[in-house]
């Protein structure tokens, strides 16, 4: 094969590989974040804190990826900043209860949808799962009141995020 043909084939491969959605390096594990919390039948407070921070890490990574592709557009930019506040609230609980804060490795699970409409729809689904997770976690028996209050606040904030993504999905 001549060099020109190899170069064209390589460019075509790259174009095909990177057009449309950019996929995550690894699929979200079944025991990670909201997905894990929602299928776990006996969640402890320690596990709840881990699931919650994993899900907030994941949301922040997803919104960061969307912003990287489509620019600093609302509501992604606003909600990405809110996710950092959610993470900070959870970190405070980890520290208060002397629990090890999990490493933020969610970036490997974040992908960039092929279209902005898909990004909004994924935002909608992510917030629906997040709300369901917090609704479940705040019912853990003997959950300390401060943990329950944070889970309630974060779930309520996610309801606002959900409405913002639903509006965006309706426009795109």
C-alpha positions in Angstrom: 0.0 0.0 0.0 1.3 3.4 -0.8 1.7 6.1 2.0 -1.1 8.2 0.6 -3.6 5.4 0.8 -2.5 4.5 4.3 -2.9 8.1 5.4 -6.5 8.3 3.9 -7.4 5.0 5.5 -6.2 6.3 8.9 -8.1 9.6 8.6 -11.2 7.7 7.6 -10.8 5.4 10.6 -10.4 8.3 12.9 -13.4 10.1 11.4 -15.6 7.0 11.8 -14.3 6.4 15.3 -14.9 9.9 16.6 -18.1 10.9 14.8 -21.3 10.7 16.8 -21.1 9.6 20.4 -17.8 9.3 22.2 -18.1 6.3 24.4 -16.8 5.9 27.9 -13.7 3.8 28.4 -15.7 1.5 30.6 -19.4 0.9 31.2 -20.8 2.0 34.6 -20.5 -1.0 36.9 -23.8 -2.5 38.2 -22.7 -1.7 41.8 -21.8 2.0 41.2 -23.8 5.1 42.1 -27.5 5.2 41.7 -27.5 2.0 39.7 -25.8 0.2 42.6 -28.0 1.8 45.3 -31.2 1.0 43.5 -30.4 -2.7 43.2 -28.9 -3.2 46.6 -31.4 -4.8 48.9 -29.8 -4.0 52.2 -27.9 -0.7 52.1 -26.0 0.5 55.1 -25.2 4.1 55.9 -21.6 3.6 54.8 -22.7 2.1 51.5 -25.3 4.8 51.0 -22.6 7.5 51.4 -20.4 5.7 48.8 -23.3 5.2 46.3 -24.3 8.9 46.7 -20.8 10.4 46.1 -20.2 8.0 43.2 -23.4 9.2 41.6 -22.5 12.8 42.1 -19.0 12.2 40.7 -20.6 10.5 37.7 -23.1 13.3 37.0 -20.3 15.9 37.3 -18.1 13.8 34.9 -20.9 13.5 32.4 -21.8 17.1 32.4 -18.1 18.0 32.1 -17.8 15.8 29.0 -20.9 17.4 27.5 -19.5 20.9 28.1 -16.2 19.8 26.5 -18.0 18.8 23.3 -20.8 21.4 23.1 -19.3 24.4 25.0 -20.4 26.0 28.3 -24.1 25.8 27.7 -26.9 25.9 30.3 -28.1 24.1 32.2 -25.0 21.8 31.9 -22.6 24.4 33.2 -24.8 25.4 36.1 -25.6 21.9 37.1 -22.0 20.8 36.9 -21.2 23.5 39.5 -24.1 22.3 41.6 -22.7 18.8 41.5 -19.5 20.0 43.1 -21.6 21.5 45.9 -23.3 18.1 46.3 -20.0 16.4 46.5 -18.8 18.9 49.1 -21.9 18.2 51.2 -21.2 14.5 51.1 -17.5 14.9 51.8 -18.5 16.8 55.0 -20.5 13.7 56.1 -17.6 11.3 55.2 -15.4 13.5 57.4 -17.9 13.8 60.3 -18.4 10.0 60.4 -14.7 9.3 59.9 -15.2 7.4 56.6 -12.8 7.1 53.8 -13.8 9.3 50.8 -13.9 7.2 47.6 -11.6 8.2 44.8 -13.3 10.0 42.0 -12.9 7.6 39.1 -16.2 8.4 37.4 -14.5 10.0 34.4 -13.9 6.6 32.9 -17.6 6.0 32.8 -18.7 9.3 31.2 -19.4 9.4 27.5 -20.4 12.3 25.3 -23.7 11.8 23.4 -23.7 12.3 19.7 -26.2 15.1 19.8 -27.2 17.8 22.2 -30.7 16.3 22.4 -29.3 13.0 23.5 -27.2 14.8 26.1 -30.4 16.4 27.5 -32.2 13.1 27.5 -29.3 11.4 29.3 -29.4 14.3 31.8 -33.1 13.6 32.4 -32.5 9.9 33.0 -29.5 10.5 35.2 -31.5 12.9 37.4 -34.5 10.5 37.6 -32.1 7.7 38.8 -30.5 10.1 41.2 -33.8 11.2 42.7 -34.9 7.5 43.1 -31.6 6.7 44.8 -32.0 9.5 47.3 -35.6 8.6 47.9 -34.4 5.1 48.8 -31.4 6.0 50.8 -33.2 8.4 53.1 -35.4 5.5 54.3 -32.5 3.5 55.7 -33.4 2.5 59.3 -31.6 4.5 62.0 -30.1 6.9 59.5 -28.7 9.9 61.4 -30.8 13.0 60.9 -28.0 15.0 59.3 -27.4 12.3 56.7 -31.1 12.1 56.0 -31.3 15.9 55.7 -28.4 16.0 53.2 -30.0 13.1 51.1 -33.3 15.0 51.2 -31.6 18.3 50.0 -29.7 16.6 47.3 -32.7 14.8 46.1 -34.7 18.0 46.0 -31.9 19.7 44.0 -32.0 16.9 41.5 -35.7 17.6 41.0 -34.7 21.1 39.9 -32.0 19.7 37.6 -34.5 17.2 36.2 -36.9 20.1 35.2 -34.0 22.0 33.6 -33.0 19.0 31.5 -36.6 18.3 30.6 -37.0 21.9 29.3 -33.7 21.6 27.3 -34.8 18.2 25.8 -38.1 19.8 24.8 -36.3 22.6 22.9 -33.7 20.4 21.1 
